[in-house]
Amino acid sequence: MYKHILVPLDGSTLAETVLPHVERLAKENGAKISLLQVVIAHTIPGTDPTDAQVEVVERAKKYLGQVAEKLEQAGLTVETHIRYGHDAEEILDHAESNDIDLVAMCSHGQSGIGRWNLGGVTKRVVSHCIKPVLTIRARP
């Protein structure tokens, strides 16, 4: 049923709560997993943002590589993607412009202000995605 699962991650362990569910679904369906992290660099106005942009992309590349390696050790096919921009918009665009069958994400990720709470990114993805969305409630 699902051949390609998109998993947006924000770098938090809470967001990774979805991974055991995705691993099971991928094994049961022979699905490929695409890990996605959306990044943006906040800089001081008047400064060159290039270094900050490169840094957030490199950090995301390292993080996604570590997550992918664990999933690959479990025998899964994994690819990683980094997009620069606003979370929900980039997740939606990636899901719609690629051969994605399911988006799987947590209903809460980063602590504090929390970019992945159901009132924010996840809610927008669930509300606007043309693909099925599996949401798992993250637990610390």
N, CA, C and O of each residue as an XYZ file, in Angstrom:
560
protein
N       0.822     -1.195      0.000
C       0.000      0.000      0.000
C       0.869      1.263      0.000
O       0.723      2.113     -0.879
N       1.760      1.389      0.967
C       2.663      2.536      1.020
C       4.018      2.111      0.485
O       4.623      1.164      0.989
N       4.493      2.807     -0.534
C       5.788      2.490     -1.129
C       6.841      3.549     -0.850
O       8.036      3.301     -1.009
N       6.393      4.739     -0.432
C       7.338      5.828     -0.170
C       6.784      6.680      0.970
O       5.752      7.335      0.823
N       7.480      6.664      2.105
C       7.022      7.362      3.309
C       7.930      8.552      3.587
O       9.150      8.410      3.674
N       7.328      9.715      3.724
C       8.052     10.937      4.067
C       7.988     11.154      5.571
O       6.910     11.131      6.165
N       9.154     11.366      6.185
C       9.233     11.584      7.631
C       9.930     12.915      7.891
O      11.158     12.987      7.860
N       9.157     13.970      8.146
C       9.772     15.249      8.521
C      10.290     15.165      9.963
O       9.577     14.717     10.861
N      11.511     15.592     10.168
C      12.120     15.597     11.495
C      12.659     16.985     11.787
O      13.119     17.681     10.882
N      12.601     17.388     13.049
C      13.102     18.715     13.429
C      14.396     18.652     14.227
O      14.876     19.676     14.713
N      14.960     17.465     14.366
C      16.210     17.326     15.102
C      16.022     16.954     16.556
O      17.005     16.743     17.266
N      14.784     16.869     17.018
C      14.540     16.543     18.422
C      14.260     15.052     18.592
O      13.798     14.385     17.667
N      14.549     14.542     19.791
C      14.245     13.143     20.081
C      12.738     12.915     20.130
O      12.273     11.817     19.828
N      11.979     13.925     20.504
C      10.522     13.774     20.502
C       9.991     13.562     19.086
O       9.096     12.742     18.881
N      10.519     14.272     18.132
C      10.075     14.094     16.748
C      10.415     12.696     16.242
O       9.711     12.149     15.392
N      11.485     12.127     16.762
C      11.902     10.788     16.354
C      10.992      9.690     16.899
O      11.158      8.524     16.542
N      10.041     10.037     17.751
C       9.087      9.069     18.280
C       8.344      8.352     17.161
O       7.892      7.223     17.349
N       8.215      8.969     16.035
C       7.502      8.381     14.906
C       8.305      7.262     14.241
O       7.721      6.422     13.557
N       9.611      7.230     14.420
C      10.462      6.304     13.671
C      10.147      4.823     13.863
O      10.151      4.098     12.868
N       9.875      4.319     15.068
C       9.532      2.896     15.183
C       8.258      2.534     14.399
O       8.155      1.435     13.854
N       7.310      3.444     14.348
C       6.081      3.210     13.588
C       6.377      3.182     12.090
O       5.852      2.346     11.355
N       7.223      4.104     11.656
C       7.613      4.172     10.249
C       8.421      2.934      9.870
O       8.233      2.366      8.794
N       9.306      2.527     10.748
C      10.119      1.337     10.478
C       9.218      0.122     10.253
O       9.424     -0.645      9.313
N       8.232     -0.046     11.113
C       7.310     -1.180     10.987
C       6.526     -1.102      9.680
O       6.422     -2.091      8.955
N       5.970      0.080      9.380
C       5.215      0.256      8.136
C       6.082      0.008      6.904
O       5.638     -0.622      5.944
N       7.296      0.496      6.933
C       8.201      0.325      5.799
C       8.529     -1.151      5.583
O       8.553     -1.624      4.447
N       8.778     -1.867      6.655
C       9.083     -3.296      6.529
C       7.874     -4.070      6.016
O       8.010     -4.936      5.152
N       6.694     -3.761      6.546
C       5.474     -4.464      6.138
C       5.115     -4.200      4.678
O       4.543     -5.065      4.016
N       5.445     -3.018      4.175
C       5.045     -2.625      2.828
C       6.193     -2.596      1.816
O       5.969     -2.328      0.636
N       7.411     -2.870      2.265
C       8.562     -2.770      1.380
C       8.779     -1.339      0.904
O       9.184     -1.107     -0.236
N       8.508     -0.391      1.782
C       8.545      1.029      1.418
C       9.921      1.643      1.610
O      10.713      1.215      2.449
N      10.172      2.656      0.805
C      11.360      3.497      0.947
C      10.987      4.633      1.901
O       9.846      5.096      1.910
N      11.955      5.074      2.699
C      11.740      6.163      3.644
C      12.528      7.380      3.196
O      13.717      7.281      2.893
N      11.872      8.516      3.156
C      12.548      9.790      2.904
C      12.507     10.608      4.178
O      11.434     10.986      4.648
N      13.672     10.880      4.735
C      13.780     11.746      5.901
C      13.950     13.174      5.404
O      14.746     13.434      4.501
N      13.204     14.093      5.991
C      13.253     15.490      5.570
C      13.447     16.385      6.777
O      12.761     16.244      7.790
N      14.384     17.304      6.658
C      14.511     18.349      7.667
C      14.469     19.694      6.955
O      15.192     19.931      5.987
N      13.609     20.560      7.454
C      13.499     21.914      6.922
C      14.292     22.819      7.843
O      14.110     22.802      9.060
N      15.173     23.611      7.251
C      16.036     24.480      8.044
C      15.886     25.925      7.600
O      15.464     26.217      6.481
N      16.238     26.805      8.497
C      16.308     28.228      8.196
C      17.321     28.841      9.159
O      17.376     28.467     10.330
N      18.105     29.763      8.673
C      19.116     30.411      9.518
C      18.630     31.805      9.887
O      18.251     32.595      9.023
N      18.648     32.087     11.153
C      18.284     33.415     11.635
C      19.567     34.213     11.828
O      20.470     33.799     12.554
N      19.630     35.345     11.175
C      20.834     36.162     11.255
C      20.480     37.587     11.646
O      19.322     38.000     11.585
N      21.480     38.309     12.037
C      21.314     39.720     12.390
C      21.239     40.528     11.095
O      22.079     40.363     10.211
N      20.243     41.394     10.983
C      20.145     42.217      9.770
C      21.449     42.976      9.502
O      22.086     43.499     10.416
N      21.817     43.017      8.234
C      23.038     43.713      7.851
C      24.266     42.824      7.811
O      25.336     43.264      7.391
N      24.125     41.562      8.248
C      25.257     40.633      8.192
C      25.047     39.654      7.040
O      23.923     39.440      6.585
N      26.132     39.074      6.585
C      26.074     38.094      5.504
C      25.517     36.779      6.067
O      26.125     36.192      6.962
N      24.378     36.313      5.561
C      23.759     35.107      6.101
C      24.380     33.799      5.608
O      23.986     32.722      6.053
N      25.339     33.885      4.701
C      25.874     32.684      4.065
C      26.426     31.675      5.063
O      26.081     30.496      4.988
N      27.265     32.098      5.987
C      27.854     31.166      6.958
C      26.787     30.489      7.808
O      26.859     29.286      8.061
N      25.803     31.259      8.246
C      24.728     30.691      9.064
C      23.906     29.686      8.262
O      23.505     28.648      8.788
N      23.657     29.989      7.000
C      22.893     29.074      6.147
C      23.661     27.773      5.929
O      23.086     26.688      6.013
N      24.941     27.882      5.655
C      25.769     26.696      5.454
C      25.803     25.863      6.730
O      25.728     24.635      6.676
N      25.915     26.525      7.872
C      25.979     25.813      9.151
C      24.713     25.011      9.426
O      24.802     23.849      9.823
N      23.527     25.607      9.224
C      22.293     24.866      9.513
C      22.101     23.708      8.542
O      21.575     22.663      8.923
N      22.519     23.881      7.301
C      22.411     22.794      6.324
C      23.373     21.660      6.685
O      22.999     20.489      6.621
N      24.595     21.994      7.059
C      25.573     20.973      7.447
C      25.126     20.217      8.695
O      25.280     18.998      8.778
N      24.576     20.937      9.658
C      24.079     20.296     10.876
C      22.937     19.333     10.546
O      22.876     18.231     11.091
N      22.037     19.745      9.658
C      20.924     18.890      9.239
C      21.428     17.665      8.488
O      20.921     16.559      8.681
N      22.422     17.862      7.635
C      22.986     16.743      6.868
C      23.569     15.689      7.810
O      23.359     14.492      7.617
N      24.296     16.138      8.821
C      24.894     15.217      9.793
C      23.809     14.484     10.585
O      23.867     13.266     10.750
N      22.829     15.231     11.068
C      21.742     14.641     11.846
C      20.974     13.601     11.030
O      20.778     12.474     11.484
N      20.543     13.976      9.835
C      19.775     13.046      9.002
C      20.600     11.827      8.624
O      20.063     10.725      8.517
N      21.897     12.012      8.422
C      22.771     10.884      8.120
C      22.809      9.874      9.252
O      22.812      8.666      9.015
N      22.837     10.369     10.482
C      22.849      9.483     11.651
C      21.531      8.709     11.768
O      21.530      7.510     12.046
N      20.416      9.404     11.554
C      19.108      8.741     11.632
C      18.981      7.716     10.505
O      18.515      6.598     10.727
N      19.394      8.099      9.303
C      19.320      7.195      8.155
C      20.152      5.939      8.383
O      19.729      4.835      8.040
N      21.333      6.112      8.963
C      22.210      4.971      9.208
C      21.542      3.938     10.115
O      21.647      2.737      9.867
N      20.866      4.390     11.147
C      20.172      3.471     12.055
C      19.077      2.702     11.315
O      18.920      1.496     11.506
N      18.332      3.399     10.480
C      17.255      2.746      9.731
C      17.816      1.787      8.686
O      17.249      0.717      8.462
N      18.908      2.152      8.054
C      19.542      1.284      7.063
C      20.086      0.016      7.717
O      20.057     -1.058      7.115
N      20.587      0.140      8.958
C      21.070     -1.032      9.683
C      19.931     -2.007      9.970
O      20.162     -3.199     10.172
N      18.700     -1.493      9.986
C      17.522     -2.342     10.181
C      17.035     -2.920      8.849
O      15.993     -3.573      8.792
N      17.803     -2.672      7.776
C      17.471     -3.250      6.486
C      16.544     -2.414      5.619
O      15.960     -2.935      4.669
N      16.396     -1.133      5.924
C      15.478     -0.278      5.184
C      16.216      0.585      4.164
O      17.401      0.884      4.314
N      15.490      0.973      3.134
C      16.014      1.892      2.127
C      15.646      3.304      2.548
O      14.471      3.614      2.744
N      16.654      4.161      2.688
C      16.438      5.505      3.223
C      17.162      6.528      2.360
O      18.293      6.316      1.922
N      16.479      7.642      2.130
C      17.130      8.789      1.502
C      16.881     10.001      2.393
O      15.922     10.035      3.164
N      17.750     10.986      2.276
C      17.618     12.179      3.108
C      17.457     13.413      2.220
O      17.993     13.485      1.114
N      16.702     14.378      2.743
C      16.455     15.624      2.028
C      16.508     16.781      3.019
O      16.029     16.680      4.148
N      17.095     17.867      2.572
C      17.124     19.096      3.366
C      16.519     20.179      2.498
O      16.909     20.369      1.346
N      15.563     20.883      3.072
C      14.949     22.001      2.363
C      15.110     23.241      3.224
O      15.077     23.177      4.453
N      15.282     24.344      2.569
C      15.487     25.612      3.258
C      14.222     26.437      3.115
O      13.768     26.706      2.002
N      13.646     26.844      4.260
C      12.445     27.656      4.199
C      11.570     27.478      5.419
O      12.058     27.233      6.522
N      10.269     27.604      5.208
C       9.289     27.509      6.291
C       8.751     26.080      6.354
O       8.387     25.488      5.338
N       8.711     25.544      7.571
C       8.433     24.130      7.803
C       7.249     23.567      7.024
O       7.436     22.742      6.129
N       6.057     23.993      7.347
C       4.862     23.391      6.759
C       4.853     23.518      5.243
O       4.532     22.559      4.542
N       5.199     24.679      4.738
C       5.183     24.891      3.297
C       6.158     23.964      2.589
O       5.833     23.410      1.538
N       7.331     23.791      3.143
C       8.336     22.928      2.519
C       7.951     21.454      2.609
O       8.175     20.695      1.665
N       7.372     21.046      3.736
C       6.910     19.660      3.884
C       5.811     19.380      2.862
O       5.846     18.363      2.170
N       4.843     20.276      2.770
C       3.745     20.105      1.812
C       4.255     20.062      0.379
O       3.830     19.214     -0.406
N       5.152     20.961      0.038
C       5.689     20.987     -1.318
C       6.459     19.706     -1.621
O       6.336     19.147     -2.711
N       7.247     19.245     -0.663
C       8.020     18.026     -0.874
C       7.094     16.819     -1.059
O       7.324     15.986     -1.936
N       6.057     16.727     -0.239
C       5.110     15.610     -0.339
C       4.381     15.618     -1.677
O       4.146     14.567     -2.272
N       4.027     16.807     -2.143
C       3.256     16.906     -3.377
C       4.112     16.776     -4.626
O       3.619     16.318     -5.657
N       5.370     17.163     -4.563
C       6.207     17.154     -5.759
C       7.064     15.895     -5.885
O       7.837     15.767     -6.835
N       6.937     14.985     -4.956
C       7.666     13.715     -5.002
C       6.655     12.574     -4.935
O       5.475     12.787     -4.657
N       7.124     11.396     -5.186
C       6.249     10.223     -5.224
C       6.015      9.690     -3.807
O       6.404      8.567     -3.484
N       5.381     10.505     -2.974
C       5.147     10.176     -1.565
C       3.751      9.570     -1.411
O       2.773     10.089     -1.949
N       3.676      8.456     -0.664
C       2.380      7.814     -0.407
C       1.834      8.138      0.978
O       0.626      8.062      1.204
N       2.720      8.500      1.907
C       2.319      8.755      3.285
C       3.303      9.719      3.922
O       4.513      9.585      3.744
N       2.790     10.683      4.660
C       3.617     11.564      5.478
C       3.422     11.101      6.918
O       2.287     10.995      7.383
N       4.500     10.829      7.620
C       4.425     10.361      9.006
C       5.213     11.323      9.876
O       6.402     11.554      9.653
N       4.530     11.885     10.879
C       5.191     12.862     11.737
C       4.570     12.872     13.123
O       3.468     12.365     13.335
N       5.296     13.458     14.055
C       4.815     13.572     15.426
C       3.956     14.823     15.586
O       4.081     15.800     14.849
N       3.094     14.745     16.565
C       2.233     15.887     16.845
C       2.921     16.921     17.726
O       2.364     17.987     17.987
N       4.118     16.611     18.180
C       4.880     17.551     18.998
C       6.341     17.180     18.912
O       6.692     16.002     18.981
N       7.196     18.174     18.761
C       8.616     17.887     18.643
C       9.416     18.709     19.602
O       9.509     18.372     20.783
N      10.008     19.799     19.116
C      10.895     20.594     19.947
C      10.176     21.095     21.191
O       8.993     21.433     21.159
N      10.921     21.133     22.277
C      10.354     21.648     23.514
C      10.365     23.174     23.478
O      10.839     23.781     22.518
N       9.847     23.769     24.516
C       9.801     25.236     24.558
C       8.699     25.729     23.644
O       7.560     25.269     23.724
N       9.035     26.649     22.794
C       8.053     27.191     21.866
C       7.507     26.078     20.982
O       6.319     26.087     20.660
N       8.328     25.133     20.587
C       7.873     23.943     19.881
C       7.333     24.217     18.493
O       6.222     24.721     18.332
N       8.132     23.879     17.491
C       7.698     24.113     16.123
C       6.773     23.018     15.615
O       6.114     23.210     14.593
N       6.700     21.880     16.291
C       5.954     20.747     15.748
C       4.735     20.404     16.617
O       4.365     19.234     16.719
N       4.121     21.386     17.228
C       2.934     21.059     18.011
C       1.725     21.039     17.095
O       1.751     21.621     16.011
N       0.652     20.361     17.534
C      -0.501     20.199     16.658
C      -1.148     21.528     16.329
O      -1.935     21.598     15.385
N      -0.854     22.572     17.059
C      -1.363     23.887     16.728
C      -0.547     24.584     15.664
O      -0.926     25.663     15.209
N       0.563     23.998     15.254
C       1.471     24.654     14.322
C       1.689     23.874     13.052
O       0.780     23.706     12.239
N       2.902     23.402     12.891
C       3.319     22.760     11.654
C       2.473     21.523     11.348
O       1.957     21.384     10.240
N       2.332     20.633     12.316
C       1.586     19.398     12.064
C       0.153     19.697     11.664
O      -0.383     19.065     10.753
N      -0.467     20.649     12.332
C      -1.846     20.996     11.997
C      -1.950     21.502     10.558
O      -2.880     21.138      9.838
N      -1.009     22.329     10.144
C      -1.037     22.838      8.761
C      -0.811     21.715      7.755
O      -1.450     21.680      6.703
N       0.101     20.796      8.080
C       0.340     19.679      7.168
C      -0.893     18.792      7.079
O      -1.316     18.426      5.982
N      -1.469     18.446      8.214
C      -2.677     17.608      8.214
C      -3.811     18.301      7.454
O      -4.544     17.653      6.707
N      -3.954     19.592      7.641
C      -5.053     20.340      7.021
C      -4.899     20.514      5.517
O      -5.896     20.576      4.799
N      -3.665     20.593      5.032
C      -3.459     20.963      3.637
C      -2.810     19.897      2.757
O      -2.711     20.081      1.544
N      -2.379     18.815      3.331
C      -1.671     17.802      2.542
C      -2.653     16.975      1.715
O      -3.695     16.552      2.218
N      -2.318     16.749      0.450
C      -3.164     15.926     -0.412
C      -2.853     14.439     -0.238
O      -3.565     13.588     -0.770
N      -1.806     14.132      0.498
C      -1.408     12.754      0.792
C      -1.903     12.388      2.186
O      -2.145     13.279      2.999
N      -2.061     11.092      2.483
C      -2.410     10.694      3.848
C      -1.307     11.111      4.824
O      -0.122     11.076      4.493
N      -1.715     11.503      6.019
C      -0.758     11.919      7.052
C      -1.008     11.098      8.313
O      -2.112     11.097      8.859
N       0.027     10.404      8.765
C      -0.017      9.659     10.017
C       0.628     10.528     11.076
O       1.787     10.918     10.940
N      -0.115     10.835     12.130
C       0.467     11.623     13.221
C       0.536     10.745     14.472
O      -0.420     10.058     14.831
N       1.677     10.793     15.105
C       1.927     10.055     16.340
C       2.181     11.078     17.435
O       2.966     12.010     17.259
N       1.520     10.899     18.554
C       1.759     11.819     19.661
C       3.107     11.484     20.303
O       3.334     10.369     20.774
N       3.979     12.467     20.306
C       5.308     12.287     20.887
C       5.217     12.291     22.403
O       4.468     13.065     22.999
N       5.979     11.427     22.996
C       6.043     11.366     24.456
C       7.494     11.473     24.893
O       8.359     10.772     24.367
N       7.766     12.358     25.862
C       9.153     12.511     26.337
C       9.647     11.272     27.066
O      10.789     11.239     27.525
